[in-house]
Amino acid sequence: MGKTGKPGKTRRVWWAGLAVGVSGAALATALAVPAQADGAEGGGRPGGGPGAGTPGWHLTDTGSDARFRGLAAVSRRAAWVAGSGGTVLRTADGGRSWRDVSPAGAGELEFRDIEAFDGRRAVALAIGEGEASRIYRTQDGGAHWTESFRNTDPRAFYDCVTFFDSRHGLAMSDPVDGKYRILSTGDGGSTWRVLPSDGMPAALPGEAGFAASGQCLVSSGPKDVWLATGGGATARVLHSADRGVHWTVTDSTLPGGDPARGVFGLAFRDRRHGLAVGGDYRADQASPRAAAVSGDGGRSWRQANTPPPAYRSGVAWLPHSRSAALAVGPTGTDLTTDGGRDWRTIDTGSYDTVDCTPDLGCWSAGERGRVARLEF
């Protein structure tokens, strides 16, 4: 919920069958040694993990060719992914096996975000114009789903969903009548209502959200939420401190001025410290300013000194670290160990989104059924 890491004390965890004392800082130090890519695609080995002693992505066999842009990491063992063709998968054994728990009759939908409270309760968002935008909810591990929201306004297009806790959450739509539209729930996604737009700043011409990683709307703590934008003259970040009723807006340093450019993913480890990634998603276009950092809750943004070398769509803080985070995109994974000021590529595999959990579980997901877990 909110997709943030939590700084804290060192945790003793089982990782790759070895009992080791691991902290976020120690993990970041280990990751600073680049993992060896496996073949042309990179990104680890299915069933084998990275090389001995080298931390990196361990590809799992999902048995699917869907593109998974929605990812909800529950723990090192449990995770949910949601993607194209109405596909939702769930694992409870660290990715050794995946169960297809797709909602019945959803084969024509495009799931782009999923938020999970545990291994049984989750909320999934399908995107699209008009009635293609829907929200589904399960309380039994995906055995049964309830459609709790279907958009009936042809002008709306929902992109992302986030939760503050197991009851309170928001979903956002591209601008309607010149302002972003916000849905709110107070019962875990069972019912939704459109919030008044009085406290929402006007959108720029051509501005919208990017449903690329489930991270265009993220939260941290009980009331703070941030919204990422692109497509307008400048790439901006909106912030609300009261669960979406009132918003402020700030220009980011990421590239704008084109429908393909903007902020694609956000991550806040607390209500002050945030990261923004994005760029230009077109493969033939450069993204020289693909990351930014904020230390004041998104009121201002500072361009990364050494940004990722290309467009990135997903970002996550490493758990129990105040300075380490991962960013992912179609051309690789990057690591920062100084709070987002400098990034270095540690893997060349293609991923769209990334999420980490307090028990030092980090997952990534992307095209052609790719889902990986970070392992030694």
Residue pairs with C-beta under 8 A, 6 or more apart in sequence:
1 115
1 117
1 162
1 163
1 164
1 165
1 166
1 169
1 219
2 162
2 163
2 164
2 218
2 219
2 220
2 221
2 268
3 162
3 214
3 215
3 218
3 267
3 316
3 355
4 218
4 220
4 267
4 268
4 269
4 270
4 317
5 24
5 269
5 316
5 317
5 318
5 319
5 320
5 321
5 325
5 356
5 358
6 269
6 319
6 320
6 358
7 24
7 269
7 270
7 320
7 321
7 322
8 320
8 358
9 23
9 320
10 21
10 22
10 23
10 26
10 320
11 22
11 23
11 320
11 358
11 359
11 360
12 19
12 20
12 21
12 22
13 20
13 22
13 76
13 359
13 360
15 22
15 76
15 360
15 375
15 376
16 49
16 375
16 376
18 376
20 376
22 360
23 320
23 321
24 318
24 319
24 320
24 321
24 322
24 324
24 360
25 320
25 321
25 323
25 324
27 55
27 318
27 321
27 324
27 360
28 318
28 321
28 323
28 324
28 335
28 337
29 337
30 55
30 376
31 55
31 56
31 324
31 335
31 346
32 335
32 337
32 344
32 346
33 54
33 55
34 344
34 345
34 346
34 347
35 44
35 50
35 51
35 54
35 55
35 56
35 57
35 346
35 347
36 50
36 51
36 54
36 56
37 43
37 347
37 348
37 349
38 44
38 45
41 348
41 349
41 350
42 332
42 347
42 348
42 349
42 350
43 57
43 59
43 333
43 347
43 348
43 349
43 350
43 351
43 370
43 372
44 50
44 56
44 57
44 58
44 59
44 347
44 349
44 372
45 58
45 59
46 59
46 60
46 61
47 59
47 61
48 58
49 56
49 58
49 375
49 376
50 56
50 57
50 58
50 375
50 376
53 376
54 376
55 374
55 375
55 376
56 346
56 347
56 374
56 375
57 333
57 347
57 349
57 351
57 364
57 372
57 373
57 374
57 375
58 95
58 372
58 373
58 374
58 375
59 349
59 370
59 371
59 372
60 91
60 95
60 96
60 98
60 371
60 372
60 373
61 98
62 68
62 81
62 89
62 98
62 369
62 370
62 371
63 98
63 100
63 369
64 83
64 87
64 89
64 98
64 100
64 369
65 368
65 369
66 83
66 84
66 85
66 87
66 369
67 83
67 84
67 352
67 366
67 367
67 368
68 81
68 82
68 83
68 87
68 89
68 352
68 353
68 365
68 366
68 369
68 370
68 371
69 82
69 83
69 111
69 112
69 113
69 211
69 212
69 213
69 214
69 313
69 352
69 353
69 365
69 366
70 80
70 81
70 82
70 83
70 111
70 112
70 113
70 114
70 124
70 125
70 214
70 353
70 365
71 79
71 80
71 81
71 82
71 114
71 213
71 214
71 314
71 353
71 354
71 355
71 363
71 364
71 365
71 371
72 79
72 80
72 81
72 114
72 115
72 116
72 122
72 355
73 79
73 355
73 356
73 357
73 361
73 362
73 363
74 80
74 116
74 118
74 119
74 357
75 357
75 359
75 361
76 94
76 357
76 359
76 360
76 361
76 373
77 91
77 92
77 93
77 94
77 361
78 90
78 91
78 92
78 118
78 119
79 90
79 91
79 95
79 116
79 355
79 361
79 363
79 371
79 373
80 88
80 89
80 90
80 114
80 116
80 122
80 142
81 87
81 88
81 89
81 90
81 114
81 365
81 371
82 88
82 89
82 111
82 112
82 113
82 114
82 124
82 125
83 110
83 111
83 112
83 365
84 110
84 111
85 107
86 102
86 103
86 105
86 106
86 107
86 108
86 109
86 110
86 111
86 126
87 100
87 102
87 111
88 100
88 101
88 102
88 103
88 111
88 114
88 122
88 124
88 142
89 98
89 99
89 100
89 101
89 102
89 371
90 98
90 99
90 101
90 119
90 122
90 141
90 142
91 97
91 98
91 99
92 99
92 119
94 373
95 363
95 371
95 372
95 373
98 371
99 141
99 142
101 138
101 141
101 142
101 143
102 142
103 124
103 136
103 138
103 145
103 147
104 145
106 126
106 136
106 145
109 126
109 128
109 132
109 134
110 126
110 127
110 128
110 132
111 124
111 125
111 126
111 127
112 125
112 126
112 127
112 159
112 160
112 211
112 212
112 214
113 124
113 125
113 159
113 160
113 161
113 211
113 214
114 122
114 123
114 124
114 125
114 214
115 122
115 123
115 161
115 162
115 163
115 169
116 122
116 123
117 163
117 166
117 188
119 141
120 138
120 139
120 140
120 141
121 137
121 138
121 139
121 166
121 188
122 137
122 138
122 142
123 135
123 136
123 137
123 148
123 161
123 163
123 169
123 188
123 189
124 135
124 136
124 137
124 138
124 145
125 133
125 134
125 135
125 158
125 160
125 161
125 171
125 214
126 132
126 133
126 134
126 135
126 136
127 133
127 157
127 158
127 159
127 211
128 157
129 154
129 156
129 157
130 151
130 152
130 153
130 154
130 156
131 150
131 151
131 152
132 151
133 150
133 151
133 156
133 157
133 158
133 173
134 147
134 149
134 150
134 151
135 147
135 148
135 149
135 158
135 161
135 171
135 183
135 189
135 192
136 145
136 146
136 147
136 148
137 145
137 146
137 148
137 188
137 189
137 190
138 144
138 145
138 146
146 190
148 185
148 189
148 190
148 191
148 192
149 171
149 183
149 192
151 158
151 173
153 176
155 176
155 177
156 173
156 174
156 176
156 181
157 173
157 174
157 208
158 171
158 172
158 173
158 174
158 183
159 172
159 173
159 174
159 208
159 209
159 210
159 211
159 216
159 217
160 171
160 172
160 209
160 211
160 214
160 215
160 216
160 217
160 218
161 169
161 170
161 171
161 172
161 214
161 217
162 169
162 170
162 171
162 217
162 218
162 219
162 225
163 169
163 189
163 219
164 219
164 221
164 222
164 223
164 225
164 243
165 222
166 188
167 185
167 186
167 187
167 188
168 184
168 185
168 186
168 222
168 243
169 184
169 185
169 188
169 189
170 182
170 183
170 184
170 185
170 217
170 219
170 225
170 243
170 244
171 182
171 183
171 192
171 217
172 180
172 181
172 182
172 183
172 209
172 216
172 217
172 227
173 180
173 181
173 182
173 183
174 180
174 181
174 208
174 209
175 181
175 203
175 207
175 208
177 197
178 202
178 203
179 197
179 200
179 201
179 202
179 203
180 200
180 203
180 209
180 227
180 238
181 194
181 197
182 194
182 195
182 197
182 200
182 244
183 192
183 193
183 194
183 195
184 192
184 193
184 194
184 195
184 243
184 244
185 191
185 192
185 193
195 244
195 245
196 245
199 240
199 245
199 246
199 247
200 238
200 247
201 238
201 247
201 248
201 249
203 229
203 232
204 229
204 232
204 233
204 234
204 236
205 232
205 233
206 231
206 232
206 233
206 259
207 229
207 230
207 231
207 232
207 236
208 229
208 230
208 231
209 216
209 217
209 227
209 228
209 229
209 230
210 216
210 228
210 230
210 262
210 263
210 264
210 278
210 281
210 313
212 264
212 265
212 281
212 313
212 314
212 352
212 353
213 264
213 265
213 313
213 314
213 352
213 353
213 354
214 353
215 228
215 264
215 265
215 266
215 267
215 313
215 314
215 315
215 353
216 227
216 228
216 229
216 263
216 264
216 265
216 266
217 225
217 226
217 227
217 228
218 225
218 226
218 266
218 267
218 268
219 225
219 226
219 268
220 268
220 269
220 270
220 271
221 270
221 271
223 240
223 241
223 242
223 243
224 239
224 240
224 241
224 268
224 271
224 297
225 239
225 240
225 243
225 244
226 237
226 238
226 239
226 240
226 266
226 268
226 274
226 298
227 237
227 238
227 239
227 240
227 247
228 235
228 237
228 262
228 263
228 264
228 265
228 266
228 276
228 278
229 235
229 236
229 237
229 238
229 262
229 263
230 256
230 259
230 260
230 261
230 262
230 263
230 264
230 278
231 256
231 258
231 259
231 260
231 261
231 262
232 256
232 257
232 262
233 256
233 257
234 251
234 252
234 256
234 257
235 251
235 252
235 254
235 255
235 256
235 261
235 262
235 263
235 278
236 249
236 250
236 251
236 252
236 256
236 263
237 249
237 250
237 252
237 263
237 266
237 276
237 294
237 298
237 301
238 247
238 248
238 249
238 250
239 247
239 248
239 249
239 250
239 297
239 298
239 299
240 246
240 247
240 248
241 271
241 297
248 299
250 298
250 299
250 300
250 301
251 301
252 263
252 276
252 292
252 301
253 289
253 292
253 301
253 302
253 303
254 261
254 262
254 263
254 276
254 277
254 278
254 279
254 289
254 290
254 291
254 292
255 261
255 262
255 278
255 279
255 280
255 287
255 288
255 289
256 262
258 280
260 280
260 281
260 282
260 285
261 278
261 279
261 280
261 281
262 278
263 276
263 277
263 278
264 277
264 278
264 279
264 281
264 311
264 312
264 313
264 314
265 276
265 277
265 278
265 312
265 313
265 314
265 315
265 327
265 353
266 274
266 275
266 276
266 277
266 315
267 274
267 275
267 315
267 316
267 317
267 325
268 274
268 275
268 297
268 298
269 317
269 322
271 297
272 294
272 295
272 296
272 297
273 293
273 294
273 295
273 322
273 339
274 293
274 294
274 297
274 298
275 291
275 292
275 293
275 294
275 315
275 317
275 325
275 327
275 336
275 340
276 291
276 292
276 293
276 294
276 301
276 315
277 290
277 291
277 308
277 312
277 313
277 314
277 315
277 327
277 329
278 287
278 290
278 311
278 312
278 313
279 287
279 289
279 290
279 310
279 311
279 312
280 286
280 287
280 311
281 311
281 313
283 330
286 310
287 308
287 310
287 311
287 312
288 307
289 303
289 304
289 307
290 304
290 307
290 308
290 309
290 310
290 311
290 312
291 303
291 304
291 307
291 308
291 312
291 315
291 327
291 340
291 343
292 301
292 302
292 303
292 304
292 340
293 301
293 302
293 304
293 339
293 340
293 341
294 300
294 301
294 302
295 302
302 341
304 336
304 340
304 341
304 342
304 343
305 341
305 342
306 341
306 342
306 343
306 344
307 343
308 327
308 329
308 332
308 334
308 343
308 345
309 331
309 332
309 334
309 345
310 329
310 330
310 331
310 332
311 329
311 330
311 331
312 327
312 328
312 329
312 334
313 328
313 329
313 330
313 352
313 353
314 327
314 328
314 329
314 351
314 352
314 353
314 354
314 364
315 325
315 326
315 327
315 328
315 354
316 325
316 326
316 354
316 355
316 356
316 362
317 324
317 325
317 356
318 324
318 325
318 326
318 356
318 362
319 356
319 357
319 358
319 359
319 360
319 361
319 362
320 358
320 360
322 339
323 336
323 337
323 338
323 339
324 335
324 336
324 337
325 335
325 336
325 339
325 340
326 333
326 334
326 335
326 354
326 356
326 362
326 364
327 333
327 334
327 336
327 343
327 354
328 334
328 351
328 352
328 353
328 354
328 364
328 366
329 350
329 351
329 352
330 350
330 351
330 352
330 366
330 367
331 348
331 350
332 345
332 346
332 347
332 348
332 349
332 350
333 345
333 346
333 347
333 348
333 349
333 351
333 354
333 364
334 343
334 344
334 345
334 346
335 343
335 344
335 346
336 342
336 343
336 344
349 366
349 370
349 372
350 366
350 367
350 370
351 364
351 365
351 366
351 370
351 372
352 365
352 366
352 367
353 364
353 365
353 366
354 362
354 363
354 364
354 365
355 362
355 363
355 364
356 362
356 363
361 373
361 374
362 373
362 374
363 371
363 372
363 373
363 374
364 370
364 371
364 372
364 374
365 371
365 372
